[in-house]
Amino acid sequence: MTLKRYLNLLQILFFTYLLPSLVTNHGKRIIKSPKLYLCDNVVLGQLLEVDENI
């Protein structure tokens, strides 16, 4: 429940975006679940530990 609230807060603040699934095959659960897209490049770089001096 807490994770769901955090993800909702990140969507409200425009840090994340849920990409809807484009597949209509109901037999494949992984494909039909929405994907989480991280919109903020600075946060994404920190999570991936990217060096900005490249």
C-alpha positions as CSV (number, residue, x, y, z in Angstrom):
1,M,0.0,0.0,0.0
2,T,2.8,2.4,0.8
3,L,4.6,1.7,-2.5
4,K,1.4,2.4,-4.3
5,R,1.1,5.8,-2.6
6,Y,4.7,6.7,-3.4
7,L,4.3,5.8,-7.0
8,N,1.1,7.9,-7.1
9,L,3.0,10.9,-5.6
10,L,5.8,10.5,-8.2
11,Q,3.2,10.6,-10.9
12,I,1.5,13.7,-9.5
13,L,4.9,15.4,-9.4
14,F,5.7,14.3,-13.0
15,F,8.7,12.3,-12.0
16,T,7.2,9.1,-13.4
17,Y,4.8,8.1,-16.1
18,L,2.9,4.8,-16.5
19,L,3.1,3.6,-20.1
20,P,0.0,1.5,-20.9
21,S,0.4,-1.9,-22.5
22,L,-0.2,-2.1,-26.2
23,V,-0.8,-5.8,-26.3
24,T,-4.3,-7.2,-26.1
25,N,-3.3,-10.8,-25.4
26,H,-4.8,-11.6,-22.0
27,G,-2.7,-14.7,-21.6
28,K,0.6,-12.9,-21.0
29,R,0.5,-11.0,-17.7
30,I,4.0,-9.4,-18.0
31,I,3.3,-7.9,-21.4
32,K,-0.1,-6.5,-20.5
33,S,1.0,-4.8,-17.2
34,P,1.8,-1.1,-17.5
35,K,5.5,-0.1,-17.5
36,L,7.0,2.6,-15.2
37,Y,8.9,5.3,-17.1
38,L,11.1,7.6,-15.2
39,C,10.8,11.1,-16.7
40,D,13.4,13.0,-14.7
41,N,16.9,12.5,-16.2
42,V,18.8,13.7,-13.1
43,V,17.1,11.2,-10.8
44,L,17.6,8.5,-13.5
45,G,21.3,9.3,-13.7
46,Q,21.7,9.1,-9.9
47,L,19.9,5.7,-9.8
48,L,22.1,4.4,-12.6
49,E,25.2,6.0,-11.1
50,V,26.1,7.8,-14.4
51,D,29.3,9.9,-14.3
52,E,28.5,13.4,-15.6
53,N,32.2,14.1,-16.5
54,I,32.1,11.8,-19.6
